[in-house]
Amino acid sequence: MSKAPRWFQLYIFKDRRVTKKLVKRAEKAGYRAIVLTVDAPVFGIRRADNKNRFQLPPNITFANMDDGKQQRDYGAYYDERSDPALTWDDVEWLLKLTKLPVIVKGILTKEDALIAVDRGAQGIWVSNHGARQVDSEPATIEVLPEIVAAVADRIPIIIDGGVTQGTDVFKALALGAKMVCIGRPALWGLAVNGQQGVENVLDILKKELDNVMAIAGCHSIADIIKDFVAHESSYEKI
């Protein structure tokens, strides 16, 4: 098992006992934070999955659910258990349930970011769920600045989505993110060469980030500021 700090990604299910059990297992296993996903009260219409008739392979099961009702149709399985009536009150319920920091994942507006702060979240994760939940969702990098401005350093802001190069990491840090996460690149590395493939991907991203920092004259992460990012609208005014 990895010795690195581990966070547990959590969904709140209709049966709160299932959610509570998962939280307590995470605490007992030494996880350092709970990442509550709030942008999937129901399964999105994923046209690519429908077109490809995506199903879970027979050897993959929902091991953490442990309800004896395994299905290969992930969407149907999820919708049977997810809670479409999820509200901010449920976030407060979770905060009272655990002593671990709770990071709210799936925020795309400054309004929701401020509610998360007011409700007691210890972190905000700007994410659009890989753009799989709703068509025409904004790119996370587009909404990051207004969320950073609204939160004003009261709690840390994390971002994912579309991060495939070290320059993407640089831009996210410049616009105020405290942490930048990747999803698909890690899976690509895993598919190519297992753990070593993932390590290679991370090494590539680190080298690219180091390179752009050097070219920009940044000696440390603290030197990366928003002035390094210019929007198209800025050029239109010239």
Disulfide bonds with the S-S distance in Angstrom:
none
